[in-house]
Amino acid sequence: MVFIQFTQSDYGQIGILTNTGAVCNAGGNRPDGSNLTGLKNPQVAGPDGTISWSYPQTATATGTGQHNVACTWNGQSTIFSAPFQVGA
């Protein structure tokens, strides 16, 4: 079974814990609905199962955005999401 646990979900930063060797892609939307850009995909979880992404914090509306991470491991896939706050 593939698991994803968010360890960080902040505007500009994503961190997860997953299965060692899992191949993962990150994306999401800013509070204004625009897609996040500048994420390096795919990434492979190392021996400790961690992956992190950073991306530019471009101007956007204040409010809640969403990070989405999809991982594949051992022929199985899963997708998890986590919110992040901008401003306020």
N, C-alpha and C positions, 0 to 999 in steps of 0.2 A: 504494500500500500504506500502511495506517495503522500507525504504530509508536508504542509507548509505552515510555519509559524512566523508571523511578522515580529521582528525584534525592533524595527524602527519604521515609522510611517510619518515622515515630516516633509514639508514642501522642499523639494530638492534632494531628498535622501530616502532610500528604501533599504531595509535590511531584513533578511529572512533566515530561518533555520529550516533545513530540509534534509532529505536523504543524501548521503555521500554519493557523488557521481550524478545526481539529478541535473538535467539540462533545463534551464529556466529562462523565461522571457518576462520582462516587466513592461507595463504601460499604465495608462490611466487618463484621467481628465482633471483639468483645473476647475475651480469653482465657476468660471465663466463658460464651461462646457468644452473648451478647446482641448485637443489632445496634448499629452506630455510629449516633448521631443528631446532628443539628445541622449536617450538611454542606450547603453551598449548591450546589445542582445545578439545571440544567446550567451548565457554564462553557465558555467558548470560548478556545482558545489564541490569544494575541496574535502579533505579528510574530516574536517570539523563540521561539515554540513552547512557552512555559512556562505551567503552571497550578499553583496551589497551593490547598489547602484547609486549614482549621483547624476543630476541633470540640472540644467540652468533654471534659475528661478526668474522667469520672465514675468512682466507685469500682468496681473490678473485681478479679478474682483475678489473682495474678501468673502470668506465663507468656507464651505467644505468641499474638498476635492476627493478623488478616489484613486488609489493605487490598485492595480490588478497584476497578479503574478501567476503565470501558468508554468507548471513543471511536469516533465516527463521522466520516468525512472522505471527501468525493468519492464517496459511495455505498457505502463500505466500512466495516466495523466490526471492532473487535477488543477483547478483554478481557485484562488482565494483572493479576496479583496479586503482592503482596509482604508478607512477614511483618513484624511489629513486636513489640517486647518490652515487657512491663510488669513493673516491679519487678525484683528479683534483680540 
